[in-house]
Amino acid sequence: MAKFKLEPVLRLRQHREESRKRELAVAVAIETERKEGVRRLAGMRDEQRQTLRQVQQTGTLDMETVIQERQYVGLLDREIGLSLGVVAGAERETAARRGRMIEAMKERKALEVLKERSRLAEQRREAAVEAAALDEVAAVQFERKR
């Protein structure tokens, strides 16, 4: 059977696809980490708001403490806003890397289709040669029987 002439290119595309998969995995991990950071900050903010509500409901209001708590909640809100921008950037990067991985998969698949077509064409050629040889044998046997 003939060797597929584009085998080195196919191996290169397989390697590129694997590389793109690893890059995507890194981007997804970074995105997940960033989102978890936002969740932690939101949890801290919500906890702080709950604490502030409880202090206000008990009636023992120390204005200094209330101001500090509100400033801290405001700081957490700003931090969450900044973190959401970072998350959006991470999501864009993940989408870009996913697109590059899909493109690499398509490139590899195209060569695999060519390889399969080449293999089938070679099988058809071999079958035709074998059929021609069998026809020749049959023709010779027929001539001998006459």
N, C-alpha and C positions, 0 to 999 in steps of 0.2 A: 504494500500500500504506500502511496506517495505521501511524503511529509507535507504538512500544511506550511506553505511558504511564509505566512505571516505569523507564525508561532511566536517569534521573539516580540513582535508588536503586541500580540495578545497577552503575553506574560507581563509586558510593560504596563498595559492597561489594567490588568488584574492587580498589579502592585500599586498603581495609582489609585484604583478604587479602594483598596485596603487602607491606603494612606488617608484618603478622604473620609473614610469611615472613622478612623482614629481621630482626625481633626474634628469631625462632627461630635464624637463622644466627649472630647475636651470642651467644646463649646456648650454642649448640653449640661455638662457638669458645672461649668462656670455660671450658666444661666440659672440652674437650680440653686446654686450657692447664693447668688444675688437675691433670688426670690425668697429664700429662707431668711436672709438678712432683713428684708423688708417685713416679713412675717414677725420676726423677733422684735423689731422696732415697733410695729403696730401693737404687738402684745404688751410691750412695756408701756406704750402710750395709753392703751386701754386700762391697764392696771393702775397707772398714775391717775387717770381720770376717775376711776372708781374710788381710789383712795381720797381724792379731793372731794368727791360727792359725799363720802362717808364723814369726812371731817366737817363739811358744811351742814350735814344733817344732825350731827351731834350737838351743834350749837356752840361748841368751844372754838370759835374762830380767832385765830391769830392771823391778822392781816399779812404779816411778814411771811408766814408759812404759805398762805393762800397765793400770794404774789409769786413766791418761789416755785410753787407747784405749777402754777399756770405758765410761768416762764419755761419750766422744764418741759411741759406738754408742748408748748410752742416750738421749743428746740427739737423735740422728737418729731413733730409735724414737718418741720423744715428738713430734717434728716431723712424722713420717709420720702418727701418730695424729691430730694436729690437722689436717693436710692432708686426711686421709680424710674428716673432718667437713665441710671446705670442699667437697670433691668431691661429697659427698652432697647438700649444699645446691645446688650447681650442677646436679646431676642432677635434683633436684626442680624447679628453675627451668626447666630445659630441658623437662621433661615438662609443666609448666604452660603454657609458651609453645607447645609442640606442640599441646596441647589447644585453646588459643585459635586457633591457625592452622587446625586441623581444623574448628572451629566456624565460622570465617570462610569457609572453603571451602564448607561445607554451605549457609551463608546465600547465598553467591554462586550456587551451583549451583541452589538453589531458585528464584531469580529467573530464571536462564537457562532452566530448565524452563518457567516461566510465559511467558517471552518466546517460546520455541519453540511452545508451545501457542497463544499469541496469533497467531503467524505462520501456523500451520496453520489456525486458525479463519478468519483473514482470507483465506487461499487458498481455503478451502471457500466462503466468502461470495462471493468473486469468481467462482469456478467456477459457483456457483448463479445469479448474475446473468447470466453469459455464457450458461449453458444456457437460462435463461428467455428471453434475447434471441434465441437461435438457434431456440428453440421458436416464438417469435412470428413470426420470419421464415419459418419452415417453414409455420406456420399460414396466414400471408398468401399465400404462394406456392400452398398447397393450395387456398385459396379462389379464387384467380385462375384456376387450372386447371379448376375446376368449371364 
